[in-house]
Amino acid sequence: MATKGKSGGGAGEGTREHPWKLKTPSGTSEFTAFRDEALDPPALVVKSGATELRYHLRCIEDLHAMLKKQGDWMPLGSADEQKPAADGTVEAWARSSKNPVGGWYGLKKGLRGRFGMYVPPVMEALHLADVEHNPKSNRMRAR
């Protein structure tokens, strides 16, 4: 049975000084995330341990719009950049030449994957999406 709920509560303001404190959809890892509009291009910055990932900041609005249009639950399908993303997943959409940026939302070569792991909890903290929190095979949908 699917479970819904907060990804670690989202405490924080989404700024560098007060980032969101979140958990991955499976609940196994904690990370922080914040918006940095001063970067070129503006980015959603995710810090997981010593690793920093960056995604186009517009990914939040673009993913929300795509999920609204799709209208149903969509598998997350998180995968490292070096591994293929399963068709029909949020991860595959975030790499597709047919998305609004015409390719990868990830900005750091070698660390462009894992979109389906880190962006959905941000969307949930912003009350833009519902995200499942099962051990694996999670999905999301727009609110």
C-alpha positions in Angstrom: 0.0 0.0 0.0 1.3 3.4 -0.9 2.1 5.8 1.9 2.1 9.5 1.6 3.6 12.1 3.9 6.3 14.7 4.3 9.9 14.1 3.2 11.5 14.9 6.5 9.3 17.9 7.2 11.0 20.4 4.9 12.1 22.7 7.7 13.9 25.6 6.3 13.2 28.4 3.8 14.9 27.0 0.7 17.8 29.5 1.0 21.5 28.9 1.2 21.4 30.1 4.8 18.2 28.1 5.7 18.0 25.2 3.3 15.1 22.7 3.3 16.1 19.6 5.3 14.6 16.7 3.5 14.6 12.9 3.1 14.7 10.9 -0.1 11.3 9.3 -1.0 12.4 5.9 0.5 13.3 7.7 3.7 16.8 6.2 3.8 18.9 9.3 3.2 18.7 12.9 4.4 19.8 15.9 2.2 19.4 19.6 2.0 18.2 21.7 -0.9 17.9 25.4 -1.7 17.3 27.8 -4.5 20.2 29.9 -5.8 19.1 32.4 -8.3 22.5 34.1 -8.4 24.0 31.1 -10.2 24.2 31.1 -14.0 21.9 29.4 -14.8 19.8 29.8 -11.6 19.8 26.4 -9.8 18.2 24.2 -7.3 21.2 23.1 -5.3 21.1 19.7 -3.5 23.7 18.6 -0.9 23.8 15.0 0.0 26.7 14.3 2.3 29.8 15.8 0.6 28.1 15.7 -2.8 26.6 18.8 -4.4 24.2 18.4 -7.3 22.6 21.2 -9.3 19.5 21.2 -11.4 18.0 24.0 -13.5 15.8 26.0 -11.0 13.0 26.0 -13.5 12.7 22.2 -13.0 10.3 22.8 -10.2 7.8 24.7 -12.4 8.4 22.6 -15.4 7.9 19.3 -13.5 4.8 20.6 -11.9 3.3 21.6 -15.2 4.2 18.3 -16.8 2.6 16.3 -13.9 -0.5 18.5 -14.0 -0.9 17.8 -17.7 -0.2 14.1 -17.2 -2.8 14.0 -14.5 -1.9 10.8 -12.7 0.8 9.1 -10.6 4.1 8.8 -12.3 7.0 6.5 -11.3 10.1 8.4 -10.1 12.7 6.0 -11.6 15.8 7.6 -10.0 19.1 6.6 -11.6 22.7 7.8 -11.7 23.7 9.7 -14.9 25.7 6.8 -16.1 22.7 4.4 -16.0 19.7 4.6 -18.3 16.4 5.9 -16.9 13.3 3.7 -17.3 10.8 4.9 -19.9 7.8 6.8 -18.5 9.5 7.9 -15.3 10.2 11.4 -13.8 13.9 10.6 -14.3 13.5 9.8 -18.0 11.5 13.1 -18.5 14.3 15.0 -16.8 16.8 13.8 -19.4 14.5 13.9 -22.5 15.2 16.1 -25.5 11.4 16.7 -25.4 11.3 18.4 -22.0 11.3 22.3 -21.8 15.1 22.6 -21.5 15.7 20.1 -24.4 17.8 17.6 -22.3 19.3 17.2 -18.9 18.0 19.3 -16.0 21.1 18.3 -14.1 23.9 20.9 -14.5 27.0 19.2 -13.3 28.4 16.6 -15.7 28.8 13.3 -14.0 26.1 14.3 -11.4 23.2 15.1 -13.7 21.1 12.1 -12.6 19.2 11.3 -9.5 16.6 13.9 -10.4 13.8 11.4 -9.4 15.4 11.1 -6.0 16.0 14.7 -5.0 13.5 16.9 -6.8 10.2 15.2 -5.8 10.8 15.8 -2.0 11.4 19.5 -2.8 8.1 19.6 -4.7 6.4 18.0 -1.8 7.9 20.5 0.7 6.5 23.3 -1.6 3.1 21.6 -1.5 3.2 21.1 -5.3 3.1 17.3 -5.3 2.2 14.2 -3.5 5.1 11.7 -3.2 5.0 8.1 -2.1 7.4 6.9 0.6 7.8 3.2 0.1 11.2 1.3 0.3 11.3 1.5 -3.5 9.3 2.0 -6.6 7.8 5.3 -5.5 5.6 7.6 -7.6 4.5 11.2 -7.5 1.6 13.3 -8.8 0.9 17.1 -9.0 -1.3 18.7 -6.4 
